Amino acid sequence: MKHWEITDTGLIRHENQDAFGFAQLPGGYAVAVVCDGMGGMADGNDASEAAVEAMVQLFRSLLEEGDVPRQLREGVLAVSDGIFQRFQGRSGTTAVAVRILGQELHWLSVGDSAIFLKRGECVFQLNEEHTCLNDLYRRELR
């Protein structure tokens, strides 16, 4: 499987706090993770790198059988708690991750990063970004 990583600081920022991870796992699974340290918080780069490592470990630990979405939800909550404790609440990160085997895809998303799927010439966003703006849209569209 091919993969590549690219990041851009844009015109205003001096650094990005993006971290990437990719692993081929036993059973033929591939895992890709992107974490982005939260701007304005200390050690965002360290938090995103620590989260990538923890997320890859989470995907390595998934059971072949069972409720994978539940395992992912519980696992990402544990990763979040670990990052919070490690950085004593002074840092944080977004996280998006996918696990792929053949036509099977499991993903998780925390924060404002997006996950896209390309099928043929079409590109689809799989997740909804967790932002205040999206919360306002949901509230107003009810």
Backbone as CSV, one residue per row, in Angstrom:
resi,resn,N_x,N_y,N_z,CA_x,CA_y,CA_z,C_x,C_y,C_z
1,MET,0.839,-1.172,0.000,0.000,0.000,0.000,0.887,1.240,0.000
2,LYS,0.554,2.196,-0.848,1.311,3.445,-0.904,0.721,4.437,0.098
3,HIS,1.584,5.232,0.684,1.113,6.327,1.531,2.138,7.458,1.451
4,TRP,1.681,8.647,1.725,2.578,9.789,1.768,2.033,10.777,2.776
5,GLU,2.896,11.665,3.198,2.551,12.665,4.203,2.938,14.035,3.675
6,ILE,2.078,14.991,3.918,2.388,16.362,3.533,1.734,17.295,4.546
7,THR,2.406,18.354,4.859,1.857,19.332,5.793,2.274,20.719,5.329
8,ASP,1.523,21.704,5.735,1.805,23.078,5.324,1.494,24.004,6.483
9,THR,2.400,24.914,6.772,2.176,25.846,7.867,1.243,26.980,7.466
10,GLY,1.014,27.136,6.185,0.193,28.259,5.745,0.997,29.542,5.770
11,LEU,0.310,30.664,5.697,0.991,31.965,5.627,1.231,32.605,6.981
12,ILE,0.479,32.207,8.006,0.538,32.901,9.292,1.412,32.182,10.308
13,ARG,1.321,30.865,10.359,2.025,30.104,11.399,3.501,29.922,11.060
14,HIS,4.277,29.705,12.112,5.712,29.450,11.951,6.040,27.971,12.062
15,GLU,5.110,27.192,12.625,5.333,25.755,12.751,3.996,25.026,12.680
16,ASN,4.077,23.773,12.273,2.931,22.876,12.329,3.180,21.890,13.449
17,GLN,2.130,21.420,14.040,2.256,20.440,15.111,1.648,19.113,14.662
18,ASP,1.802,18.817,13.373,1.254,17.599,12.794,2.209,16.431,13.026
19,ALA,1.626,15.276,13.294,2.400,14.045,13.392,1.654,12.969,12.608
20,PHE,2.407,12.094,11.965,1.844,11.068,11.094,2.352,9.700,11.524
21,GLY,1.526,8.704,11.322,1.956,7.338,11.570,1.330,6.406,10.553
22,PHE,2.084,5.406,10.132,1.583,4.397,9.216,2.211,3.073,9.622
23,ALA,1.401,2.015,9.640,1.938,0.703,10.001,1.199,-0.390,9.245
24,GLN,1.953,-1.403,8.845,1.368,-2.643,8.322,1.277,-3.572,9.522
25,LEU,0.084,-4.085,9.799,-0.129,-4.919,10.977,-0.326,-6.373,10.579
26,PRO,-0.112,-7.276,11.533,-0.387,-8.692,11.256,-1.825,-8.872,10.768
27,GLY,-2.012,-9.832,9.903,-3.344,-10.071,9.355,-3.611,-9.270,8.098
28,GLY,-2.614,-8.487,7.643,-2.771,-7.724,6.414,-3.361,-6.345,6.583
29,TYR,-3.584,-5.911,7.820,-4.151,-4.587,8.061,-3.115,-3.493,7.829
30,ALA,-3.588,-2.358,7.358,-2.775,-1.140,7.293,-3.453,-0.105,8.181
31,VAL,-2.655,0.665,8.888,-3.164,1.708,9.778,-2.493,3.021,9.424
32,ALA,-3.293,4.074,9.328,-2.762,5.419,9.110,-3.364,6.344,10.166
33,VAL,-2.516,7.180,10.754,-2.930,8.086,11.823,-2.366,9.475,11.542
34,VAL,-3.192,10.498,11.767,-2.738,11.888,11.713,-3.234,12.577,12.974
35,CYS,-2.325,13.224,13.683,-2.679,14.013,14.863,-2.109,15.413,14.685
36,ASP,-2.853,16.403,15.140,-2.450,17.801,15.011,-2.577,18.472,16.369
37,GLY,-1.429,18.865,16.920,-1.424,19.539,18.215,-2.326,20.759,18.199
38,MET,-2.959,21.003,19.324,-3.925,22.108,19.411,-3.189,23.429,19.565
39,GLY,-3.442,24.334,18.627,-2.792,25.649,18.629,-3.031,26.401,19.919
40,GLY,-2.024,27.108,20.337,-2.140,27.907,21.547,-1.862,27.139,22.826
41,MET,-1.665,25.837,22.727,-1.354,25.044,23.911,0.118,24.638,23.860
42,ALA,0.723,24.524,25.029,2.136,24.147,25.111,2.342,22.718,24.622
43,ASP,3.488,22.456,24.046,3.912,21.097,23.685,2.972,20.398,22.708
44,GLY,2.326,21.143,21.814,1.411,20.539,20.859,2.082,19.511,19.977
45,ASN,3.323,19.769,19.574,4.047,18.816,18.735,4.304,17.514,19.492
46,ASP,4.727,17.629,20.755,4.975,16.435,21.562,3.677,15.662,21.805
47,ALA,2.589,16.373,22.040,1.300,15.721,22.275,0.837,14.970,21.028
48,SER,1.000,15.582,19.858,0.559,14.909,18.641,1.423,13.686,18.344
49,GLU,2.726,13.766,18.587,3.596,12.607,18.370,3.253,11.476,19.346
50,ALA,3.009,11.824,20.604,2.636,10.810,21.598,1.296,10.168,21.236
51,ALA,0.367,10.961,20.745,-0.939,10.430,20.365,-0.835,9.491,19.170
52,VAL,0.014,9.819,18.190,0.198,8.930,17.041,0.706,7.572,17.516
53,GLU,1.727,7.571,18.371,2.261,6.307,18.889,1.172,5.515,19.612
54,ALA,0.394,6.189,20.449,-0.658,5.517,21.214,-1.765,4.997,20.297
55,MET,-2.082,5.753,19.239,-3.138,5.328,18.321,-2.706,4.096,17.522
56,VAL,-1.461,4.060,17.082,-0.976,2.876,16.362,-1.041,1.668,17.290
57,GLN,-0.647,1.848,18.548,-0.734,0.752,19.521,-2.184,0.318,19.732
58,LEU,-3.102,1.290,19.761,-4.523,0.967,19.900,-4.974,0.061,18.762
59,PHE,-4.639,0.414,17.536,-5.044,-0.391,16.398,-4.365,-1.764,16.417
60,ARG,-3.134,-1.839,16.915,-2.465,-3.137,17.036,-3.210,-4.043,18.016
61,SER,-3.839,-3.447,19.023,-4.478,-4.224,20.084,-5.914,-4.632,19.775
62,LEU,-6.489,-4.130,18.676,-7.871,-4.470,18.360,-8.036,-5.963,18.177
63,LEU,-9.073,-6.491,18.724,-9.373,-7.900,18.582,-9.951,-8.159,17.198
64,GLU,-9.637,-9.292,16.644,-10.180,-9.655,15.331,-11.693,-9.814,15.408
65,GLU,-12.161,-10.292,16.541,-13.594,-10.472,16.731,-14.081,-9.422,17.722
66,GLY,-15.359,-9.205,17.712,-15.920,-8.280,18.680,-16.389,-7.002,18.024
67,ASP,-16.780,-6.098,18.855,-17.362,-4.827,18.434,-16.236,-3.811,18.212
68,VAL,-15.719,-3.740,16.986,-14.579,-2.860,16.691,-14.917,-1.398,16.972
69,PRO,-16.097,-0.877,16.567,-16.398,0.517,16.909,-16.348,0.787,18.421
70,ARG,-16.851,-0.142,19.225,-16.795,0.042,20.677,-15.344,0.018,21.154
71,GLN,-14.550,-0.915,20.621,-13.139,-0.989,20.999,-12.420,0.315,20.652
72,LEU,-12.729,0.868,19.485,-12.100,2.132,19.069,-12.519,3.276,19.986
73,ARG,-13.818,3.357,20.292,-14.309,4.441,21.155,-13.647,4.370,22.523
74,GLU,-13.653,3.191,23.123,-13.034,3.034,24.436,-11.529,3.276,24.369
75,GLY,-10.900,2.809,23.307,-9.460,2.991,23.154,-9.062,4.443,22.989
76,VAL,-9.793,5.183,22.165,-9.428,6.580,21.954,-9.693,7.408,23.216
77,LEU,-10.695,7.030,24.005,-10.903,7.718,25.290,-9.723,7.466,26.227
78,ALA,-9.203,6.238,26.224,-8.036,5.922,27.040,-6.800,6.681,26.548
79,VAL,-6.625,6.782,25.235,-5.507,7.555,24.673,-5.639,9.019,25.091
80,SER,-6.833,9.565,24.985,-7.067,10.960,25.372,-6.738,11.186,26.848
81,ASP,-7.196,10.279,27.701,-6.882,10.399,29.133,-5.375,10.342,29.364
82,GLY,-4.693,9.451,28.636,-3.244,9.335,28.783,-2.515,10.604,28.371
83,ILE,-2.943,11.213,27.259,-2.329,12.468,26.805,-2.598,13.573,27.823
84,PHE,-3.824,13.636,28.324,-4.176,14.658,29.317,-3.303,14.522,30.562
85,GLN,-3.155,13.297,31.053,-2.339,13.076,32.252,-0.867,13.360,31.977
86,ARG,-0.354,12.882,30.855,1.069,13.059,30.545,1.448,14.531,30.479
87,PHE,0.567,15.343,29.882,0.876,16.765,29.711,0.147,17.628,30.737
88,GLN,-0.424,16.999,31.745,-1.087,17.669,32.860,-2.107,18.706,32.399
89,GLY,-2.813,18.392,31.314,-3.869,19.269,30.825,-3.389,20.503,30.092
90,ARG,-2.076,20.646,29.905,-1.532,21.843,29.252,-1.410,21.699,27.739
91,SER,-1.738,20.507,27.222,-1.612,20.295,25.794,-2.696,19.342,25.323
92,GLY,-2.893,19.328,24.019,-3.884,18.433,23.441,-3.645,18.276,21.959
93,THR,-4.427,17.414,21.346,-4.254,17.137,19.929,-5.546,16.617,19.326
94,THR,-5.704,16.826,18.049,-6.764,16.166,17.305,-6.244,14.796,16.895
95,ALA,-7.136,13.934,16.430,-6.696,12.630,15.941,-7.686,12.113,14.911
96,VAL,-7.162,11.639,13.791,-7.941,10.865,12.834,-7.116,9.635,12.499
97,ALA,-7.807,8.507,12.350,-7.094,7.266,12.075,-7.997,6.320,11.301
98,VAL,-7.369,5.505,10.461,-8.091,4.485,9.707,-7.343,3.166,9.800
99,ARG,-8.127,2.079,9.773,-7.582,0.719,9.673,-8.231,0.089,8.453
100,ILE,-7.410,-0.427,7.552,-7.896,-0.932,6.274,-7.458,-2.387,6.105
101,LEU,-8.401,-3.214,5.667,-8.108,-4.572,5.244,-9.015,-4.864,4.066
102,GLY,-8.426,-4.958,2.872,-9.233,-5.187,1.674,-10.261,-4.073,1.509
103,GLN,-11.533,-4.444,1.474,-12.617,-3.468,1.327,-13.152,-2.984,2.672
104,GLU,-12.572,-3.453,3.773,-13.041,-3.096,5.118,-12.272,-1.886,5.634
105,LEU,-13.010,-0.917,6.160,-12.407,0.305,6.687,-13.059,0.641,8.015
106,HIS,-12.243,0.811,9.043,-12.708,1.347,10.321,-11.955,2.652,10.544
107,TRP,-12.643,3.638,11.080,-11.986,4.922,11.299,-12.460,5.545,12.599
108,LEU,-11.681,6.504,13.079,-12.104,7.309,14.222,-11.634,8.733,14.011
109,SER,-12.332,9.639,14.670,-12.073,11.060,14.471,-12.356,11.805,15.770
110,VAL,-11.386,12.604,16.192,-11.545,13.458,17.372,-10.980,14.821,17.009
111,GLY,-11.818,15.829,16.973,-11.342,17.172,16.668,-11.729,17.607,15.271
112,ASP,-10.982,18.549,14.743,-11.379,19.207,13.490,-10.602,18.754,12.257
113,SER,-9.992,17.581,12.320,-9.324,17.037,11.141,-10.310,16.178,10.358
114,ALA,-10.132,16.126,9.049,-11.076,15.419,8.186,-10.477,14.119,7.654
115,ILE,-11.363,13.166,7.357,-10.982,11.913,6.716,-11.730,11.848,5.391
116,PHE,-10.974,11.654,4.306,-11.567,11.591,2.976,-11.344,10.208,2.373
117,LEU,-12.313,9.761,1.592,-12.232,8.509,0.858,-12.379,8.825,-0.619
118,LYS,-11.433,8.340,-1.417,-11.504,8.548,-2.867,-11.951,7.262,-3.520
119,ARG,-13.035,7.328,-4.273,-13.549,6.196,-5.047,-13.648,6.659,-6.479
120,GLY,-12.835,6.092,-7.355,-12.827,6.538,-8.740,-12.425,8.009,-8.785
121,GLU,-13.261,8.810,-9.401,-12.992,10.246,-9.506,-13.673,11.045,-8.400
122,CYS,-14.401,10.374,-7.512,-15.151,11.062,-6.451,-14.391,11.020,-5.132
123,VAL,-14.534,12.086,-4.360,-13.933,12.175,-3.034,-15.052,12.465,-2.042
124,PHE,-15.095,11.667,-0.968,-16.131,11.797,0.048,-15.493,12.059,1.402
125,GLN,-16.056,12.980,2.169,-15.606,13.158,3.537,-16.384,12.187,4.413
126,LEU,-15.663,11.342,5.171,-16.303,10.316,5.983,-16.797,10.828,7.324
127,ASN,-16.085,11.763,7.893,-16.407,12.206,9.247,-16.961,13.618,9.249
128,GLU,-17.512,13.989,10.368,-17.933,15.377,10.588,-16.950,15.975,11.579
129,GLU,-16.355,17.088,11.230,-15.359,17.711,12.087,-16.029,18.232,13.357
130,HIS,-15.359,18.033,14.475,-15.875,18.467,15.773,-15.462,19.921,16.008
131,THR,-16.337,20.825,15.623,-16.068,22.257,15.782,-17.293,22.940,16.383
132,CYS,-17.072,24.113,16.951,-18.197,24.908,17.476,-19.155,25.275,16.348
133,LEU,-18.627,25.574,15.174,-19.475,25.937,14.043,-20.408,24.788,13.667
134,ASN,-19.888,23.578,13.594,-20.744,22.431,13.285,-21.771,22.189,14.384
135,ASP,-21.388,22.416,15.645,-22.359,22.303,16.739,-23.498,23.300,16.567
136,LEU,-23.150,24.528,16.178,-24.178,25.548,15.958,-25.100,25.164,14.797
137,TYR,-24.517,24.657,13.704,-25.332,24.198,12.581,-26.321,23.127,13.021
138,ARG,-25.827,22.129,13.757,-26.694,21.036,14.213,-27.817,21.575,15.086
139,ARG,-27.483,22.460,15.989,-28.484,23.026,16.895,-29.554,23.794,16.137
140,GLU,-29.142,24.572,15.151,-30.086,25.416,14.403,-30.901,24.616,13.387
141,LEU,-30.375,23.502,12.913,-31.071,22.736,11.886,-32.031,21.696,12.463
142,ARG,-32.130,21.604,13.768,-33.071,20.648,14.390,-34.482,21.112,14.231
